Amino acid sequence: MWNPQETSGLGGHLAAVIERSRVAVEHVTEALSDSGPSAADALQSAEKALYALRRAVDDQALAIEETRDAAPAGAVRAILAAAQVNADAECVAGLAKRLAEIAGSRPSRPAMPAEVRAVVSRMGRVCADLMATAGGTGATPAGTEARIEAAGAEVGRLRRRLDHLLLHEPAPVDVDAALDAALACRYYTHCAELAGSMARHASGQARQ
């Protein structure tokens, strides 16, 4: 027989998935931003965070499967929210892995100019902050939507700034550094979209 505690347990898994997503993005951003001797340690922390995120996604998927068949109609929203956030987190894990791969290749390539690296790092922080919003409690739907909109505007501004730095500054950027920065920008743009989706679904679940 279905136990009502099972869907409340999904909420715990959902919170863990969001938090693990935030931590993974923070660590890969640190690894990508660090050009000093501690870069290897930052990359190792990122790999551990990615492993923890994948485990959290798997745990959430199992919890969903264990509740879906026996749950009553009233539990559908909770199960859908959990599944949608889990799908978002799975995509974040893939993007974070790509960012970690860029970070791992950086020591053998010319360094990104400081201003380019700063823009890329800021994009990562925007994504992580939005995931923190998704994992928070007590936010109103309007407040959550406002934060999502503000994060999207900031990512757009940073993307335009990066385009200017890579394409229109008098001093040319090394092609490898430019390509890595441009790809990281695309990955962070998608991460921000996924973080916004997480925030919307988590906000809806919190109101149940």
Sequence and secondary structure as in RCSB ss.txt:
>XXXX:A:sequence
MWNPQETSGLGGHLAAVIERSRVAVEHVTEALSDSGPSAADALQSAEKALYALRRAVDDQALAIEETRDAAPAGA
VRAILAAAQVNADAECVAGLAKRLAEIAGSRPSRPAMPAEVRAVVSRMGRVCADLMATAGGTGATPAGTEARIEA
AGAEVGRLRRRLDHLLLHEPAPVDVDAALDAALACRYYTHCAELAGSMARHASGQARQ
>XXXX:A:secstr
   THHHHHHHHHHHHHHHHHHHHHHHHHHHHH  STTHHHHHHHHHHHHHHHHHHHHHHHHHHHHHHTT  GGG
HHHHHHHHHHHHHHHHHHHHHHHHHHHHHHGGGS    HHHHHHHHHHHHHHHHHHHHHH SS  HHHHHHHHHH
HHHHHHHHHHHHHHHHHTSSS   HHHHHHHHHHHHHHHHHHHHHHHHHHHHHHHHT 
